[in-house]
Amino acid sequence: MTNNFKNTAIIILAAGKGKRLVCNDKPKVLYKIGGRQIISYILEKFTQAGVLKKQICLVVGFKADQVKAEIGPGYCYALQTECLGTAQAAHTGEKVLSRNFDNLLILNGDDSAFYTFESLNNFVGEHKENNNDITLLTCEPKDPLGLGRVVRNKDNKVVAVVEKENMILQHKKIREISTGTFCFKRSWFNKHYANLKPIPGLGELGLPSFVAEALKNNAEFEAVKLKNPDEWFGVNTREQLAEADRRKRLG
């Protein structure tokens, strides 16, 4: 299998406090499933596949020193001092990475524990092969309740990514969701970041806002569906944390 991560940096968003989990003692990414920190699984998959630690930036915020102490040296770390959304967090991470990387893979540290390296490697490969400006990873979970939706037209082209706060009844019939994992041409990411508008009702600069920016500017944009939806698993509640732990223990 060709490693498609040459010339690609990875930004892992790990600054969240985990309000719904009531994470007062440590960041959500350090909570354990299967006896290990949530974020440790994806880091291990990357390094085992030959991705260098210096290619990986962890964007930290809440109890940042604790994340650095538990994850250890070698990685790039970027401090998000204000919680202004996932796009702002990713932009914070981009600024500390070496200029040698032309593409950016951006993912969340709290929902990536079940990804396989093969799936992410193929995703990055498709982004590069098609010379995309932006590529979004989507999936169709068994139960998309409480999640935003990916809206496609009759030609199967994505026309919007709708946050859960802004969904209308017809959106709730859609099963396809955004995983929050994106691949960007770095130059395009930086050029268009300044044009992002806050998500209505949230007031944050979210990564999904890049989709609207891409459609508006006729960018090379593609949404790639994850073949195995079980590889994406969000941990936002105590019940989901317990389920993730159960899955990891079952192997």
KEKEDO-677436 format. One record per residue (C-alpha): residue number from 1; x, y, z. Coordinates in steps of 0.05 Angstrom, whole numbers, plus 5000, padded with zeros to 4 digits. Example, Ala and Ser with C-alpha at 12.3 -4.5 7.8 and 13.67 -1.06 7.14 Angstrom:
KEKEDO-677436
 pos   xx   yy   zz
   1 5246 4910 5156
   2 5273 4979 5143
***
This chain:
KEKEDO-677436
 pos   xx   yy   zz
   1 5000 5000 5000
   2 5028 5068 4979
   3 5035 5116 5037
   4 4998 5179 5013
   5 5021 5222 5072
   6 5084 5247 5038
   7 5078 5322 5034
   8 5016 5320 5080
   9 5012 5346 5151
  10 4960 5323 5201
  11 4923 5369 5249
  12 4886 5335 5306
  13 4837 5378 5344
  14 4846 5363 5418
  15 4828 5428 5454
  16 4757 5411 5474
  17 4735 5407 5546
  18 4677 5359 5534
  19 4620 5397 5565
  20 4568 5342 5556
  21 4616 5292 5587
  22 4628 5341 5645
  23 4704 5334 5635
  24 4728 5378 5692
  25 4790 5339 5710
  26 4820 5327 5641
  27 4807 5339 5567
  28 4760 5293 5531
  29 4815 5263 5487
  30 4850 5236 5550
  31 4790 5197 5574
  32 4803 5123 5567
  33 4770 5070 5524
  34 4797 5000 5523
  35 4846 5022 5577
  36 4879 5076 5535
  37 4869 5149 5520
  38 4819 5161 5463
  39 4871 5200 5422
  40 4926 5148 5431
  41 4894 5101 5380
  42 4898 5147 5320
  43 4968 5171 5339
  44 4992 5099 5343
  45 4962 5082 5275
  46 4997 5141 5242
  47 5066 5128 5273
  48 5062 5053 5261
  49 5049 5068 5187
  50 5112 5111 5183
  51 5081 5180 5191
  52 5132 5223 5228
  53 5112 5256 5293
  54 5135 5324 5266
  55 5081 5317 5212
  56 5027 5316 5266
  57 5002 5377 5303
  58 4957 5370 5364
  59 4915 5433 5376
  60 4907 5437 5452
  61 4869 5483 5498
  62 4835 5459 5561
  63 4889 5431 5607
  64 4939 5434 5550
  65 4998 5416 5595
  66 4964 5352 5615
  67 4956 5331 5542
  68 5029 5347 5528
  69 5052 5308 5589
  70 5011 5245 5572
  71 5023 5245 5497
  72 5096 5264 5501
  73 5147 5300 5459
  74 5161 5297 5384
  75 5094 5322 5360
  76 5079 5394 5343
  77 5032 5428 5393
  78 4990 5490 5381
  79 4952 5526 5436
  80 4882 5549 5421
  81 4872 5606 5471
  82 4800 5621 5451
  83 4747 5570 5433
  84 4723 5602 5368
  85 4707 5539 5329
  86 4739 5481 5293
  87 4763 5523 5233
  88 4797 5572 5280
  89 4829 5513 5317
  90 4854 5483 5252
  91 4882 5551 5230
  92 4919 5555 5297
  93 4950 5487 5283
  94 4968 5503 5211
  95 5010 5562 5232
  96 5060 5520 5272
  97 5072 5466 5220
  98 5131 5466 5172
  99 5119 5501 5106
 100 5143 5438 5071
 101 5073 5407 5073
 102 5026 5425 5016
 103 4965 5387 5042
 104 4929 5384 5109
 105 4889 5326 5139
 106 4846 5354 5195
 107 4809 5309 5243
 108 4780 5308 5313
 109 4818 5274 5369
 110 4754 5251 5403
 111 4720 5213 5346
 112 4779 5182 5308
 113 4797 5122 5352
 114 4765 5072 5305
 115 4792 5097 5239
 116 4838 5049 5202
 117 4901 5077 5172
 118 4880 5046 5105
 119 4816 5087 5104
 120 4851 5153 5119
 121 4908 5137 5072
 122 4858 5123 5015
 123 4821 5187 5032
 124 4884 5229 5027
 125 4903 5192 4964
 126 4837 5209 4931
 127 4845 5282 4951
 128 4914 5285 4918
 129 4897 5244 4857
 130 4837 5288 4840
 131 4876 5352 4856
 132 4821 5375 4902
 133 4822 5440 4941
 134 4779 5409 4995
 135 4756 5338 5008
 136 4706 5318 5061
 137 4699 5249 5093
 138 4627 5229 5105
 139 4591 5167 5130
 140 4522 5138 5140
 141 4516 5115 5213
 142 4460 5070 5234
 143 4431 5126 5276
 144 4447 5198 5255
 145 4404 5228 5310
 146 4434 5291 5339
 147 4482 5300 5281
 148 4484 5349 5223
 149 4472 5325 5152
 150 4505 5325 5084
 151 4456 5350 5031
 152 4465 5326 4959
 153 4427 5345 4896
 154 4397 5298 4844
 155 4465 5292 4811
 156 4494 5267 4877
 157 4535 5331 4886
 158 4541 5361 4956
 159 4504 5427 4961
 160 4509 5438 5036
 161 4532 5412 5103
 162 4478 5430 5152
 163 4493 5435 5227
 164 4443 5401 5273
 165 4422 5469 5301
 166 4399 5491 5231
 167 4365 5429 5205
 168 4294 5429 5178
 169 4248 5369 5173
 170 4272 5346 5104
 171 4344 5345 5128
 172 4326 5296 5184
 173 4309 5244 5132
 174 4381 5243 5107
 175 4428 5192 5137
 176 4494 5218 5110
 177 4534 5260 5159
 178 4600 5296 5160
 179 4653 5261 5201
 180 4688 5327 5212
 181 4750 5299 5177
 182 4775 5342 5120
 183 4834 5344 5072
 184 4855 5412 5044
 185 4904 5439 4995
 186 4941 5483 5044
 187 4945 5544 4999
 188 4870 5542 4989
 189 4856 5533 5063
 190 4897 5595 5080
 191 4869 5637 5023
 192 4797 5624 5041
 193 4800 5621 5117
 194 4791 5697 5121
 195 4726 5692 5082
 196 4691 5644 5131
 197 4626 5666 5163
 198 4606 5644 5233
 199 4557 5586 5236
 200 4487 5614 5248
 201 4465 5602 5320
 202 4534 5583 5342
 203 4577 5644 5327
 204 4637 5599 5313
 205 4682 5589 5253
 206 4669 5516 5239
 207 4704 5472 5188
 208 4637 5458 5153
 209 4637 5532 5133
 210 4693 5515 5085
 211 4642 5474 5045
 212 4599 5536 5032
 213 4661 5574 5014
 214 4683 5519 4966
 215 4614 5517 4931
 216 4611 5593 4926
 217 4680 5596 4893
 218 4673 5535 4847
 219 4731 5501 4883
 220 4752 5430 4868
 221 4710 5397 4923
 222 4692 5325 4935
 223 4656 5287 4990
 224 4681 5216 5000
 225 4638 5167 5038
 226 4671 5121 5089
 227 4661 5049 5067
 228 4653 5023 5138
 229 4612 5073 5179
 230 4633 5039 5244
 231 4702 5069 5236
 232 4673 5136 5257
 233 4648 5141 5328
 234 4635 5206 5365
 235 4644 5208 5440
 236 4601 5264 5468
 237 4562 5232 5525
 238 4576 5183 5582
 239 4535 5131 5544
 240 4578 5139 5482
 241 4642 5136 5523
 242 4618 5070 5553
 243 4599 5043 5484
 244 4667 5063 5455
 245 4701 5028 5514
 246 4659 4965 5501
 247 4678 4964 5428
 248 4752 4971 5441
 249 4751 4917 5493
 250 4716 4870 5444
 251 4772 4885 5396
***
